[in-house]
Structure formats: C-alpha cells, structure tokens
Amino acid sequence: MLSHSIFFESHKSSYHPNPTRTTPPMPVSHQIAVLGGGISGLSAAYYLSQNVPATTKIVLFEGSKRVGGWIESKRVGTCGPEKGKPGNEGVLFELGPRSLRPKGAGGVVALDLIRNLSLTDSLLTVPATAPSARNRYIYYHDKINVLPSSGPSLLLSRPPIMRGVISSAISEAFRKPKDYATDPDGDESVYAFAERRFGAHVARNLVGSLVHGIYAGDARELSLRSTLRALYDNERVYGSVVRGVVKGGVEIETFREKGVMWRSRREDTDFFSAMENMSVIGFREGMEALPRRLREVLETIENVEVRMEEEVTFVKMGQEGEDIKVETEKGAIHASHVISALPAPTLHKLLSASNQPLPHLNHNPYVDVAVVNLAYDNPKLVPYDGFGFLTPLTTDDHPPANKTTPPGTLGVVFDSNAMPGQEPTGQYTKLTVMLGGHQWDEAFDGTPIGAVVPDEVLWRAMDVVKATLGVESPPLYALTNLHANCIPQYRVGHHTRLRELHAALQSPVYKHRLSVVGNSYLGVSVPDCIKNARALVEELVAAGGLSEEKARCVTGLNRVEVEGGEEGIGGEAGPGELKDSVRVKKGQLGVVMNG
C-alpha cells in the first residue's frame, strides 16, 4: 500500500487469557501456520487458540510492521505539548473500512469477538433511527438526491433519481422470470439482473451506485450470486425480488451459522439485544482497535507465535501426508496444516512450484482505490445530515448521470455524521473521498497507481467536494492513501470457480493440509472475514481436520457445497452440512452448537 500524508495547519485492556493456557507448556505435537495478519488471519489464529490443545503450536506470519491489512486508523494533529489532552485528541482518519454492520451471522460473530476481546467499552454505536443511518444519498443530475428511507418517504419524496422507480418495482412484482443468458450455474452480472428485472435506469443509477460503494466495481462485471445473493435467491424462490421482500426474503444463514448466532446471543442476551437496534458500530480509536487487540491477545497465549515483518516467500506441499514447508525471508518452518489468509493471487505465487497448481486463484482482478481523508475546522460545512453519497455507473450507451463530477469519483462519506464520537463534539467536519476503482484510468488518465503523485490525488479530491458540496476552503488536515489491489472483484461464475477450487483442495496434494480464508473467496466485508475464519476453524476441529482422524476435508470453502443446490436455500442444512453432521462425534458437536 502506498501512503502519503499532507497537513495544513492555519481501554485499558481487561482481557484475561484463557485459564487453560496458564498451565506449563507441553511439547509441541502439531504446528499450524497462518499466513497473513489481516483480519482473516488474526481471527483464524485467535479461534485456533481457543479450540486446539495447548500442545499445538500456532505460528502467524505477517510481512509488514503492522497487523490489520486494509483496516488502518490514524490520528493527525496531535503533536506538541497539548498532545492527548481532553479536547485536543486530534482528528481520527479511517484509511480503510470505517464501521461494521452488526447484522446477520457475520455481524453476530463480529460482535461476539468484540465482546470476548473486552472491547465493548471502546465501542461507538449508531442507532438505526439516526439520520446517518436513514439518510443515504446518490449524486445524480449534478445534485444530491436523498433516497427514501421508509414507505411514506417513498411516496412523498420524489427526487429525480426515483422517477419511474415505483412503477418499475410494481412491474417487477408481476414479471415472470424468462430465459436469459447465464453461466452454467445460473449466474449473471449484477447489472444484467437489475436491468432485466427493473430496467436500465435502476441498473445504472441505483444498483450501479451500490456496487461502487461496496466493491468500487463495475456492476456489469460482478457476479449476482456471489455479491448480492439475496436478489438471486428471491427470484429463484419467489419469482420476484419485490415479492420476496414483501414476504420477508430468503434466509441466507446456513444451519451451522444459525447455531453460532444462537450460541453467541445466549452468552450475553443484554448486549446482543442492544446491538439489534444499531445500524453500524465503530471504535473511539478507529477500526484498527480490533486487529490491534487481536494481536495483543495472541501474544499473551503460550502456544501462539506472531512473526511480524516476516513475509512468506514459498510454500512447498511435498508428498501426501508430509508436513508443509513454509519458507520466509528469515528461515523456514514445517507445519502439519496451513491456513492461507493471503489474497488468492499471492497464494498462487507461493504455490508456483507445485506439480498440481490450484485453479482460479488469479481469475478475479483487484481494483485500486485512492482514499482521501479531509478535515475542516467548520463543523457546519456540509448541509446534509446523512452517511454520504455514491455516484452512478457510467455506460457507453447512455449520457453520464453527472456533468460536473470529476471522472472516477466513486463517492464521498460524511464521516463526522457517519461515526460521531471520535473527536470532540462539533469541532470538525470530516469527509472521505473515494476515487478510482474500476474507473481508475478515467480518474487518473491511465496513470498506474505506482506513478500517481499523491498531491495530485488530493487536489482531485478537493475538486470533488467543491463540485458536489460547494466546499471551496482548504482542509485543516488531509491524508491521501493509494490502495493498490485492495478489493477483489467477484466476476460472473465466481461460485462455480469456488466449487472447482474446493474440489482441487481435496486432491491428494492438498487434502487435510491446506485451507483458505479471506476476502478473495466468500465475502469482502470485515464481518464476513471474521465469520468465515471462525467457521473454518470450528469445521476443522469438528471434522478432526487437525488431528489424526480427519473425518472430512475442510478447505475453507465448504459452504459452496451447502449453496450448491436448492438445499442451501432458506437456511436449511445443505448436502455438505449433512455429511458433516453424520461424522461429528458427540463430544465434538459442542464445538459447533454449544461452544
């Protein structure tokens, strides 16, 4: 990641290690390597530490000086003798993800982790009733358009972007699914689906904006099934997205995920009940508080070793049944099992000498995003009380939705509204401008990210806030970050490719020795990454994947078995889970259902 800062001047931890870890260390009988110290790798190492015997050594490798990957928080303006004093904490900038949604299985698992790490006192919460939760904007026809947040507002407020949307929704409810072009698994692009069901206006301007906000991607390229699964399932089950929403939608949680959610809520009903009313959550010291605490906790556990600034350079699988050799710049270790939390293309390079390369690791491209944080000393600078705005997708066959927006603008977050409480109340207006993504070439005239001058990015961001919000004054503080290859783009057919990768990981070369996790596979959000890391570890333990039993091969992608057919719809146990439940012993079932 390239980072550049420009300045304009005018809990205490209460974590107690698991008591079982206080006993004298025993000789190591197994060694597990976790590759990557982002949120997925940290979570995997943490859940391993809570579930495997103390005789199992866990080694986490991180190539940089810090953990957390794209989760990074920085305070600026805290220099000098007044540093740290109340009222002079400075401004907190989020360089990556800025909040978590505490919804669904991923949200519950993330909350449970936060609770277990004793981070609840550091939480900031935004209720679902807050303006920043209700007010979402799209910049359309060179104006801020407020999206309806309720039934009455849908009927009473008709911003330009909503013209024709109600009639499109009514028509969609009665439109029968017809034959249309898909991949062999029934997948299609997000854009093709939205255009087919609702028309081109909704596809370009509403759905295209949504995809900009989540993936910084092109809705015409991304897989519907793997990115907006609820839309895919609602049409399959109810024949219509609108009818599905009216009937409550399709449950997307698997049988196992429901068990995890029930188990977590049971342990602290008051906490989870309070969180149900929240739209998003964050931390006073930023999102990086979570990976920092995970590292702190891991470093207190006897059988866990966190190796910083030790980049993995090669992974040698060897023969079936042999330990895996993990080579780094500083040496090598042998591991009975490896969990890769690295980006899929990086894993592909590490396995380059394998006589049976894994398929599809290089298939999905990653986009580059420029993130510019701006802070102004005028707390009333922006006359909008909402989360921020996104921009529509521009297509060659239709005039651009906006004429004044600088090319490549993805959106602007109103941070001081979206996550209040990180600075003295009412002191600053904070904004984050996002540029590039799939429009990188348009944003920066074809200049690759490594050659872009950060000062130029800052000026472009200031042009964006001037054109869209009328802000002409220079910021008090500014921070420019260039994130290279930061968000994977799940192209059409992603689910099919995951099934093929899942099958390849069960081949003799990799079986029972290599598992994968991270945002390359089953979701890009922070809660998804935490949830998938926990699921991987619990499945490995329940299936004996880390012992001599090895009743079932656990790849990290076993969910694609569950989602492979109709059994995976509606939250019922799919074929993969049924096979697992047959093999799990009574004593191990507690790992899945009772903890």
C-alpha positions as CSV (number, residue, x, y, z in Angstrom):
1,M,0.0,0.0,0.0
2,L,1.3,3.5,-0.9
3,S,0.6,6.1,1.7
4,H,1.2,9.9,1.8
5,S,0.2,12.4,4.4
6,I,-0.3,16.2,3.9
7,F,-1.1,18.5,6.8
8,F,-2.5,22.0,6.7
9,E,-2.0,24.0,9.9
10,S,-3.8,27.7,10.0
11,H,-9.3,0.6,27.3
12,K,-7.1,-0.2,29.0
13,S,-7.3,-4.0,28.2
14,S,-9.3,-6.1,30.6
15,Y,-8.7,-9.3,28.7
16,H,-7.6,-12.3,30.7
17,P,-6.1,-15.2,28.8
18,N,-8.0,-18.5,28.7
19,P,-7.3,-20.2,32.0
20,T,-6.3,-23.4,30.2
21,R,-3.4,-21.5,28.7
22,T,-1.8,-20.8,32.1
23,T,-0.6,-24.4,32.6
24,P,3.0,-25.1,31.9
25,P,3.7,-25.6,28.1
26,M,3.8,-29.1,26.9
27,P,5.9,-30.5,24.0
28,V,4.6,-29.4,20.6
29,S,2.8,-32.3,18.7
30,H,1.4,-30.3,15.8
31,Q,2.2,-27.0,14.2
32,I,-0.3,-24.8,12.3
33,A,0.9,-21.9,10.1
34,V,-1.5,-19.0,9.4
35,L,-0.3,-16.9,6.5
36,G,-1.3,-13.2,6.7
37,G,-2.0,-10.8,9.6
38,G,-5.1,-9.1,8.2
39,I,-8.4,-9.5,10.0
40,S,-9.0,-13.0,8.5
41,G,-5.6,-14.4,9.6
42,L,-5.8,-12.8,13.0
43,S,-9.3,-14.2,13.5
44,A,-8.3,-17.6,12.4
45,A,-5.3,-17.7,14.7
46,Y,-7.5,-16.5,17.6
47,Y,-10.1,-19.1,17.1
48,L,-7.4,-21.8,16.8
49,S,-6.0,-20.6,20.1
50,Q,-9.4,-21.1,21.7
51,N,-10.1,-24.5,20.2
52,V,-6.9,-26.6,19.8
53,P,-4.9,-28.2,22.5
54,A,-2.1,-26.2,24.1
55,T,0.3,-28.8,22.6
56,T,-0.5,-27.4,19.1
57,K,1.8,-24.6,18.1
58,I,0.2,-21.8,16.1
59,V,2.5,-19.5,14.0
60,L,1.1,-16.4,12.3
61,F,3.2,-14.7,9.6
62,E,2.8,-11.1,8.7
63,G,5.1,-9.4,6.2
64,S,4.6,-5.8,7.3
65,K,5.2,-3.9,10.5
66,R,1.5,-3.8,11.5
67,V,-1.5,-6.1,11.6
68,G,-4.9,-5.5,10.2
69,G,-4.3,-5.4,6.4
70,W,-6.6,-2.7,4.9
71,I,-8.0,-1.8,8.3
72,E,-6.0,1.2,9.4
73,S,-6.8,4.2,11.5
74,K,-4.6,7.3,12.1
75,R,-4.9,10.3,14.3
76,V,-3.5,13.6,13.0
77,G,-3.0,17.0,14.6
78,T,-1.9,15.5,18.0
79,C,1.7,16.9,18.0
80,G,3.1,19.3,20.5
81,P,2.8,19.8,24.3
82,E,-1.0,19.6,24.2
83,K,-0.9,16.1,22.7
84,G,-3.5,13.7,24.3
85,K,-5.2,16.3,26.5
86,P,-9.0,16.4,26.5
87,G,-10.3,18.5,23.7
88,N,-7.0,18.1,21.8
89,E,-7.1,14.5,20.7
90,G,-6.8,15.5,17.1
91,V,-8.7,14.0,14.1
92,L,-9.2,10.3,13.5
93,F,-9.0,9.2,9.9
94,E,-10.0,5.8,8.7
95,L,-7.9,4.7,5.7
96,G,-10.0,1.6,5.0
97,P,-13.2,0.2,6.5
98,R,-14.8,2.7,8.9
99,S,-17.6,0.7,10.5
100,L,-19.2,-2.7,10.9
101,R,-22.8,-3.7,10.3
102,P,-23.9,-5.8,13.3
103,K,-26.5,-7.7,11.2
104,G,-26.8,-11.4,10.1
105,A,-24.4,-14.1,11.0
106,G,-21.3,-12.1,10.2
107,G,-22.5,-9.2,12.4
108,V,-23.2,-11.5,15.4
109,V,-19.9,-13.3,15.1
110,A,-18.0,-9.9,14.9
111,L,-19.9,-8.7,18.0
112,D,-19.1,-11.9,19.8
113,L,-15.4,-11.5,19.0
114,I,-15.5,-7.8,20.2
115,R,-17.2,-8.9,23.5
116,N,-14.6,-11.7,24.1
117,L,-11.8,-9.3,23.5
118,S,-13.2,-6.9,26.1
119,L,-13.6,-4.1,23.5
120,T,-17.2,-3.3,24.3
121,D,-16.2,-0.2,26.4
122,S,-14.5,1.2,23.3
123,L,-17.5,0.8,21.0
124,L,-19.3,3.6,19.3
125,T,-22.8,2.8,18.0
126,V,-25.1,4.5,15.5
127,P,-28.8,3.6,16.1
128,A,-30.9,2.6,13.1
129,T,-33.0,5.7,13.9
130,A,-30.1,8.1,13.5
131,P,-30.1,10.5,10.4
132,S,-26.8,9.0,9.2
133,A,-28.5,5.5,9.2
134,R,-31.7,6.7,7.5
135,N,-30.3,9.3,5.1
136,R,-28.4,7.9,2.1
137,Y,-27.6,10.0,-1.0
138,I,-26.8,9.5,-4.6
139,Y,-25.3,12.3,-6.6
140,Y,-27.4,12.3,-9.7
141,H,-28.1,15.0,-12.3
142,D,-25.4,17.1,-10.5
143,K,-27.5,17.2,-7.3
144,I,-27.6,15.4,-4.0
145,N,-30.6,13.0,-4.2
146,V,-32.0,11.7,-0.9
147,L,-33.0,8.1,-1.1
148,P,-36.3,7.2,0.6
149,S,-35.9,5.5,3.9
150,S,-39.5,4.5,4.6
151,G,-42.8,3.8,2.8
152,P,-44.2,7.3,3.4
153,S,-40.9,8.9,2.2
154,L,-41.0,6.8,-0.9
155,L,-44.5,8.1,-1.7
156,L,-44.0,11.7,-0.6
157,S,-40.4,12.4,-1.8
158,R,-39.6,12.1,-5.5
159,P,-36.0,13.2,-6.1
160,P,-35.0,12.9,-9.8
161,I,-33.3,9.6,-9.3
162,M,-36.5,8.0,-8.1
163,R,-38.6,8.9,-11.1
164,G,-40.0,5.8,-12.6
165,V,-38.6,3.5,-9.8
166,I,-42.0,2.8,-8.2
167,S,-43.6,1.8,-11.4
168,S,-40.5,-0.4,-12.2
169,A,-40.9,-2.1,-8.8
170,I,-44.6,-2.7,-9.3
171,S,-43.9,-4.2,-12.8
172,E,-41.1,-6.4,-11.3
173,A,-43.5,-7.9,-8.8
174,F,-45.6,-9.3,-11.7
175,R,-42.8,-10.0,-14.2
176,K,-42.2,-13.7,-14.7
177,P,-38.7,-15.0,-14.9
178,K,-37.8,-15.6,-18.6
179,D,-35.0,-17.3,-20.3
180,Y,-31.9,-15.2,-20.2
181,A,-28.2,-15.6,-20.7
182,T,-26.4,-17.0,-17.6
183,D,-23.3,-19.1,-16.9
184,P,-23.9,-22.9,-16.5
185,D,-24.7,-22.4,-12.8
186,G,-27.4,-19.8,-13.4
187,D,-25.2,-16.8,-12.6
188,E,-25.3,-13.4,-14.4
189,S,-23.9,-10.0,-13.8
190,V,-25.5,-7.7,-11.2
191,Y,-26.2,-5.2,-13.9
192,A,-27.9,-7.7,-16.2
193,F,-30.1,-8.9,-13.5
194,A,-31.1,-5.4,-12.4
195,E,-31.8,-4.3,-16.0
196,R,-33.8,-7.5,-16.7
197,R,-35.9,-7.1,-13.5
198,F,-36.2,-3.3,-13.1
199,G,-34.9,-1.6,-16.2
200,A,-31.7,0.3,-17.2
201,H,-32.4,3.3,-15.0
202,V,-32.4,1.3,-11.8
203,A,-29.4,-0.8,-13.0
204,R,-27.2,2.2,-13.8
205,N,-28.1,4.7,-11.2
206,L,-29.3,2.8,-8.1
207,V,-27.6,-0.6,-8.3
208,G,-24.5,0.8,-10.1
209,S,-24.1,3.2,-7.2
210,L,-24.5,0.4,-4.6
211,V,-21.7,-1.6,-6.3
212,H,-19.5,1.4,-6.3
213,G,-19.9,1.7,-2.5
214,I,-19.3,-1.9,-1.7
215,Y,-16.8,-3.1,-4.3
216,A,-15.6,0.0,-6.1
217,G,-16.6,-2.2,-9.0
218,D,-18.5,-2.3,-12.3
219,A,-21.9,-3.9,-11.9
220,R,-21.7,-5.2,-15.4
221,E,-18.8,-7.5,-14.4
222,L,-19.7,-8.7,-10.9
223,S,-21.5,-11.9,-10.1
224,L,-25.0,-11.5,-8.8
225,R,-24.9,-14.8,-7.0
226,S,-21.7,-14.0,-5.1
227,T,-22.2,-10.3,-4.3
228,L,-25.9,-9.7,-3.9
229,R,-27.1,-13.2,-3.1
230,A,-30.4,-12.1,-1.6
231,L,-31.6,-10.8,-5.0
232,Y,-30.5,-14.0,-6.7
233,D,-32.4,-16.2,-4.1
234,N,-35.5,-14.1,-4.0
235,E,-36.1,-14.5,-7.7
236,R,-35.4,-18.3,-7.5
237,V,-37.7,-18.8,-4.6
238,Y,-40.5,-16.2,-5.1
239,G,-40.1,-15.4,-8.8
240,S,-39.6,-11.7,-7.9
241,V,-37.4,-9.6,-5.8
242,V,-40.2,-7.4,-4.7
243,R,-42.5,-10.3,-3.7
244,G,-39.6,-11.8,-1.8
245,V,-39.0,-8.6,0.1
246,V,-42.8,-8.4,1.0
247,K,-42.7,-12.0,2.2
248,G,-39.7,-11.4,4.4
249,G,-37.0,-12.6,2.0
250,V,-34.9,-15.8,1.9
251,E,-32.8,-16.7,4.9
252,I,-29.2,-16.8,3.8
253,E,-27.8,-18.2,7.0
254,T,-26.8,-21.9,6.9
255,F,-27.8,-24.3,9.6
256,R,-24.4,-24.0,11.3
257,E,-24.5,-20.2,11.2
258,K,-27.9,-20.2,12.9
259,G,-26.3,-22.3,15.6
260,V,-23.4,-19.9,16.0
261,M,-25.8,-16.9,16.2
262,W,-27.9,-18.7,18.8
263,R,-24.9,-19.7,20.9
264,S,-23.4,-16.2,20.9
265,R,-26.7,-14.4,21.8
266,R,-27.3,-16.9,24.6
267,E,-24.0,-15.9,26.3
268,D,-24.9,-12.2,26.6
269,T,-28.5,-11.5,25.8
270,D,-28.5,-7.9,27.0
271,F,-25.5,-6.9,24.9
272,F,-26.9,-8.5,21.7
273,S,-30.4,-7.2,22.3
274,A,-28.9,-3.7,22.5
275,M,-26.9,-4.2,19.3
276,E,-30.0,-5.3,17.3
277,N,-31.1,-1.7,17.2
278,M,-27.8,-0.4,15.8
279,S,-27.2,0.4,12.2
280,V,-23.4,0.4,12.4
281,I,-20.7,0.2,15.0
282,G,-17.2,1.5,15.3
283,F,-14.5,2.3,17.9
284,R,-13.3,5.5,19.5
285,E,-9.8,4.9,18.3
286,G,-10.9,3.6,14.9
287,M,-11.4,0.3,13.3
288,E,-7.8,-0.6,13.8
289,A,-8.6,-1.1,17.5
290,L,-9.9,-4.6,16.6
291,P,-6.8,-6.0,14.9
292,R,-4.5,-4.4,17.4
293,R,-6.4,-6.0,20.3
294,L,-6.3,-9.4,18.5
295,R,-2.5,-9.2,18.2
296,E,-2.2,-8.2,21.9
297,V,-4.3,-11.2,22.9
298,L,-2.5,-13.6,20.6
299,E,0.9,-12.5,22.0
300,T,-0.2,-13.5,25.5
301,I,-1.0,-17.1,24.6
302,E,1.8,-19.6,25.2
303,N,1.3,-21.7,22.1
304,V,0.9,-18.8,19.7
305,E,3.8,-17.0,17.9
306,V,3.2,-13.9,15.9
307,R,6.0,-13.2,13.5
308,M,6.0,-9.6,12.2
309,E,7.9,-8.4,9.2
310,E,8.4,-11.9,8.0
311,E,7.0,-12.3,4.6
312,V,6.3,-15.8,3.3
313,T,8.2,-16.4,0.1
314,F,7.4,-20.1,-0.8
315,V,5.0,-22.9,0.3
316,K,6.2,-26.4,-0.6
317,M,3.5,-29.0,-0.2
318,G,5.7,-32.1,-0.6
319,Q,4.2,-35.6,-0.8
320,E,0.8,-36.6,0.6
321,G,0.9,-37.0,4.3
322,E,4.1,-34.9,4.7
323,D,4.3,-31.6,6.6
324,I,4.2,-28.4,4.5
325,K,7.4,-26.4,4.3
326,V,6.7,-22.6,4.8
327,E,9.7,-20.5,3.7
328,T,10.2,-16.9,4.6
329,E,12.8,-14.3,4.2
330,K,14.2,-15.3,7.6
331,G,14.0,-19.1,7.5
332,A,11.5,-21.9,7.3
333,I,9.2,-24.0,9.4
334,H,7.3,-27.2,8.8
335,A,3.6,-27.3,9.5
336,S,1.0,-30.1,9.6
337,H,-1.6,-27.6,8.4
338,V,-1.5,-24.2,6.7
339,I,-4.3,-21.7,6.7
340,S,-3.8,-19.1,4.0
341,A,-5.4,-15.7,4.7
342,L,-3.5,-14.1,1.9
343,P,-5.0,-12.7,-1.3
344,A,-5.7,-15.5,-3.8
345,P,-3.1,-14.2,-6.4
346,T,-0.4,-14.1,-3.6
347,L,-1.2,-17.7,-2.7
348,H,-0.9,-18.6,-6.4
349,K,2.7,-17.2,-6.4
350,L,3.6,-19.1,-3.3
351,L,2.5,-22.4,-4.7
352,S,4.0,-21.7,-8.1
353,A,6.3,-24.7,-7.9
354,S,3.5,-27.2,-7.1
355,N,3.1,-30.0,-9.5
356,Q,-0.6,-29.5,-9.2
357,P,-1.4,-25.8,-9.2
358,L,-4.7,-24.7,-7.7
359,P,-7.2,-23.4,-10.2
360,H,-8.7,-19.9,-10.5
361,L,-6.6,-18.1,-7.9
362,N,-5.7,-15.5,-10.5
363,H,-9.0,-15.2,-12.1
364,N,-10.6,-12.3,-10.3
365,P,-9.0,-8.9,-10.8
366,Y,-8.4,-6.5,-7.9
367,V,-9.2,-2.8,-8.1
368,D,-7.0,0.2,-7.0
369,V,-8.7,2.9,-4.9
370,A,-7.5,6.3,-3.8
371,V,-8.8,7.3,-0.4
372,V,-8.5,11.0,0.6
373,N,-9.5,12.0,4.2
374,L,-10.3,15.6,4.7
375,A,-10.9,17.5,8.0
376,Y,-12.2,21.1,8.2
377,D,-12.4,23.3,11.3
378,N,-16.0,24.3,10.4
379,P,-18.4,21.8,11.9
380,K,-21.3,23.1,9.8
381,L,-19.6,22.8,6.5
382,V,-21.9,20.2,4.9
383,P,-25.6,20.9,5.0
384,Y,-26.6,17.3,4.9
385,D,-27.2,15.0,7.9
386,G,-26.5,11.6,6.4
387,F,-24.0,8.9,5.7
388,G,-22.6,10.3,2.4
389,F,-23.2,9.9,-1.3
390,L,-22.3,7.5,-4.1
391,T,-22.2,8.0,-7.8
392,P,-24.0,6.1,-10.6
393,L,-22.4,3.8,-13.1
394,T,-21.4,5.4,-16.4
395,T,-22.1,3.3,-19.5
396,D,-21.1,4.0,-23.1
397,D,-24.6,3.7,-24.4
398,H,-26.0,6.4,-22.2
399,P,-25.1,10.0,-21.3
400,P,-23.3,10.4,-17.9
401,A,-25.6,10.9,-15.0
402,N,-23.5,13.9,-13.9
403,K,-21.6,16.6,-15.9
404,T,-19.7,18.3,-13.1
405,T,-18.3,15.4,-11.1
406,P,-14.6,14.7,-11.8
407,P,-14.1,11.4,-13.6
408,G,-13.6,8.4,-11.5
409,T,-15.5,9.7,-8.4
410,L,-17.0,6.7,-6.5
411,G,-18.4,8.6,-3.6
412,V,-17.9,10.8,-0.5
413,V,-18.5,9.7,3.1
414,F,-19.6,12.3,5.6
415,D,-17.5,10.8,8.4
416,S,-18.4,13.3,11.2
417,N,-22.1,12.2,10.7
418,A,-21.5,8.5,9.9
419,M,-19.4,7.8,13.1
420,P,-19.6,10.6,15.6
421,G,-17.7,10.4,18.9
422,Q,-14.1,10.0,17.6
423,E,-13.3,13.7,18.2
424,P,-14.6,16.5,20.4
425,T,-18.2,17.0,19.5
426,G,-18.9,19.7,17.0
427,Q,-15.3,20.6,16.3
428,Y,-14.7,19.3,12.8
429,T,-16.3,18.2,9.6
430,K,-14.7,15.1,8.3
431,L,-15.1,13.8,4.8
432,T,-13.6,10.9,2.9
433,V,-13.4,11.0,-0.9
434,M,-13.1,7.7,-2.8
435,L,-11.7,7.7,-6.4
436,G,-10.8,5.1,-8.9
437,G,-11.8,1.5,-8.5
438,H,-12.9,0.1,-11.8
439,Q,-12.7,3.7,-13.2
440,W,-9.1,4.2,-12.2
441,D,-7.9,5.0,-15.8
442,E,-10.7,7.6,-16.1
443,A,-9.8,9.2,-12.7
444,F,-6.1,9.4,-13.4
445,D,-5.7,9.5,-17.1
446,G,-4.4,6.0,-17.4
447,T,-1.5,6.6,-14.9
448,P,-0.8,3.4,-12.9
449,I,-1.1,3.6,-9.2
450,G,2.6,3.4,-8.6
451,A,3.2,6.5,-10.7
452,V,0.4,8.7,-9.4
453,V,1.5,11.7,-7.4
454,P,-0.3,11.9,-4.0
455,D,-0.5,15.8,-4.2
456,E,-2.4,15.4,-7.5
457,V,-4.9,13.0,-5.8
458,L,-5.5,15.5,-3.0
459,W,-6.3,18.2,-5.5
460,R,-8.7,16.0,-7.4
461,A,-10.4,15.1,-4.1
462,M,-10.8,18.8,-3.3
463,D,-12.3,19.3,-6.8
464,V,-14.9,16.6,-6.0
465,V,-16.0,18.2,-2.8
466,K,-16.1,21.6,-4.5
467,A,-18.2,20.3,-7.4
468,T,-20.6,18.2,-5.3
469,L,-20.8,20.0,-2.0
470,G,-19.7,23.5,-2.8
471,V,-16.7,23.3,-0.4
472,E,-14.0,25.7,-1.6
473,S,-12.0,26.2,1.5
474,P,-8.8,24.1,2.0
475,P,-8.9,21.4,4.7
476,L,-7.3,21.8,8.0
477,Y,-5.9,18.3,7.7
478,A,-5.7,15.9,4.8
479,L,-4.4,12.4,4.3
480,T,-4.0,10.7,0.9
481,N,-3.7,7.0,0.6
482,L,-3.3,4.9,-2.6
483,H,-4.6,1.4,-2.0
484,A,-3.3,-1.0,-4.7
485,N,-5.2,-4.2,-5.4
486,C,-7.4,-3.7,-2.4
487,I,-10.8,-5.1,-3.3
488,P,-11.3,-8.4,-5.2
489,Q,-13.9,-8.3,-8.0
490,Y,-16.1,-11.5,-7.9
491,R,-16.7,-11.9,-11.6
492,V,-19.6,-13.8,-13.1
493,G,-19.2,-17.5,-12.4
494,H,-17.3,-17.0,-9.1
495,H,-19.4,-19.6,-7.3
496,T,-18.6,-22.2,-9.9
497,R,-14.9,-21.5,-9.8
498,L,-15.0,-21.7,-6.0
499,R,-16.6,-25.2,-6.2
500,E,-13.8,-26.2,-8.6
501,L,-11.2,-24.7,-6.2
502,H,-12.8,-26.5,-3.3
503,A,-12.5,-29.8,-5.2
504,A,-8.9,-29.1,-6.0
505,L,-8.1,-28.5,-2.4
506,Q,-9.4,-32.0,-1.7
507,S,-6.9,-33.6,-4.1
508,P,-4.1,-35.7,-2.6
509,V,-1.6,-32.9,-2.9
510,Y,-3.5,-30.5,-0.7
511,K,-6.1,-32.7,1.2
512,H,-6.2,-32.1,5.0
513,R,-3.1,-29.8,4.8
514,L,-4.2,-26.5,3.2
515,S,-7.3,-24.4,3.9
516,V,-8.1,-20.9,2.6
517,V,-9.9,-17.9,4.1
518,G,-10.1,-14.2,3.4
519,N,-11.9,-11.7,1.2
520,S,-10.8,-13.4,-2.0
521,Y,-13.5,-16.1,-1.6
522,L,-16.8,-15.8,0.4
523,G,-17.3,-12.1,1.1
524,V,-15.3,-8.8,1.3
525,S,-16.7,-7.2,4.5
526,V,-14.9,-7.4,7.8
527,P,-17.8,-9.4,9.4
528,D,-17.7,-11.8,6.6
529,C,-14.0,-12.3,7.0
530,I,-14.3,-12.9,10.8
531,K,-17.3,-15.2,10.3
532,N,-15.5,-17.3,7.7
533,A,-12.4,-17.6,9.8
534,R,-14.4,-18.9,12.8
535,A,-16.4,-21.3,10.6
536,L,-13.2,-22.7,9.1
537,V,-11.6,-23.3,12.5
538,E,-14.7,-24.8,14.0
539,E,-15.2,-27.1,11.0
540,L,-11.6,-28.2,11.2
541,V,-12.0,-29.1,14.9
542,A,-15.4,-30.8,14.4
543,A,-14.2,-32.8,11.5
544,G,-11.0,-33.9,13.0
545,G,-9.1,-31.9,10.4
546,L,-6.3,-31.0,12.8
547,S,-6.0,-34.5,14.3
548,E,-5.3,-38.0,13.1
549,E,-9.0,-38.6,12.5
550,K,-9.5,-36.3,9.5
551,A,-13.1,-37.5,9.0
552,R,-13.8,-34.8,6.4
553,C,-11.6,-32.5,4.3
554,V,-12.1,-28.9,5.4
555,T,-10.9,-26.4,2.7
556,G,-12.5,-23.1,4.0
557,L,-14.8,-23.3,1.0
558,N,-17.2,-26.0,2.3
559,R,-20.0,-23.6,2.2
560,V,-20.2,-23.9,-1.6
561,E,-21.4,-27.4,-1.0
562,V,-24.2,-26.1,1.1
563,E,-25.1,-23.5,-1.6
564,G,-24.8,-25.9,-4.5
565,G,-28.5,-26.6,-4.9
566,E,-32.0,-26.0,-3.6
567,E,-31.0,-27.5,-0.2
568,G,-28.9,-24.4,0.5
569,I,-31.9,-22.0,0.1
570,G,-33.9,-20.9,3.1
571,G,-31.3,-21.7,5.7
572,E,-31.8,-25.5,5.6
573,A,-28.8,-27.8,6.0
574,G,-27.3,-28.4,2.6
575,P,-25.5,-31.6,1.5
576,G,-22.1,-30.5,2.8
577,E,-23.5,-29.9,6.3
578,L,-25.5,-33.1,6.4
579,K,-22.3,-35.1,5.6
580,D,-20.5,-33.2,8.4
581,S,-23.2,-33.8,11.0
582,V,-23.1,-37.5,10.3
583,R,-19.3,-37.7,11.0
584,V,-19.1,-35.3,14.0
585,K,-18.8,-37.2,17.3
586,K,-21.0,-36.4,20.2
587,G,-18.1,-34.7,22.1
588,Q,-17.2,-32.6,19.1
589,L,-20.7,-31.4,18.4
590,G,-20.3,-29.0,21.2
591,V,-17.8,-27.1,19.1
592,V,-20.5,-26.4,16.6
593,M,-23.6,-25.8,18.7
594,N,-22.6,-25.2,22.3
595,G,-19.0,-23.9,22.4
